[in-house]
Amino acid sequence: MIARSRVVAAVLAILLVTAAALAQRLSDPDTEYELIRAPLDQATAYESGRLRVSDVRVGSEIVQGDDHYRTQGLFVVVNVAAQATRRDAVVVADSRLRADGATYLSAFDPIIRAEPGFETSQDFVFEVDPARLDDLTLELWDQGFVYRYYQRTQTALGITPANARQWAEAGAQRSLTVPRNKLTKALP
């Protein structure tokens, strides 16, 4: 009977320590990351590879195969490509689009994983308020539960207070085709 209670106590202690560590990790402020400025249309060092943000498009309708999604606002579509140039995979699991005073989450919650020697790309779609496009900045990262310190990229999309109205007008009544699948190709 004593041996059984010791085993139960040991298992319970391990579970409590694990639960406490997980709770502490989930309650951490979102400040323990390395910020990387990633210029638009340029591959930038990220994790153990490279990341490129390109092809910014705006529209009021998204077409994916037979599915059509319309918005009263504006869709902003950005292509993201992860390149695994070394022995480890490169992952982008979290994203958000930030504007002056607004944060937009991805409409389809994409995750990109590039395996070693390959590039994987996908369009990220955000539904935004056309009146709040100023200084749109895309943030990408992969924050896991196991590690505390990670890299986060920030890419300004080129929509400024001076040209935001032109972007909004260009996207009105415009349909954008967004592939469902990721595109993977071998690196040269």
C-alpha positions, 0 to 999 in steps of 0.5 A: 500500500505504501509503494502504491501511494508513493507512485501516485504521489510522484505521478501527481507531483510531475503532473502538477509541475508540468501544469504549473510550467504550462500555465506560466508559459501561457501567461507570459507577456508577449515580449520575449522575441527578437524583432526582425525587420523584413523588407517587402520583396526581399528574402530575410534571415529567419529561424534557420532559413529565410522568409520573403513577403511579397505580392500585396493585393487588395480586393473585395472578394476572394475566390478559392476554387468554387468558394467565393468570399465577399466583404463590406470592407477590404481583403488584403492578400500577401504571399509569404514564402519560407525557405529552409536553407539548412538542416531544420524546417522553417515554420510560420504558424502565427500572423497578424496585420497591424495598422495604426490602432488596429490589429487584423488576424488572418482570415484562413489561419495559414501555417507554412512549414518548409522542409530542408532544401525546399521553399513553401509559399502561401497567400495570407488573407486578412479582412480589414477596414478600408478606412484603417489601412495606414502603415499596414505591417505584417508580423509573422512568427512561430511561437511554440509552447516549449521554447520561450525566445523566438523570432518575429518578422515585421514587414511594412506593406507599402500602404502609407497615409499618402496612398491608403485611399488609392489602395482602398479604391483599387480594391473596391469591387475587385475579385482576387484568386487565392489558391487553397494549397501551398506551393512547394519547390526545391531550392536551387 
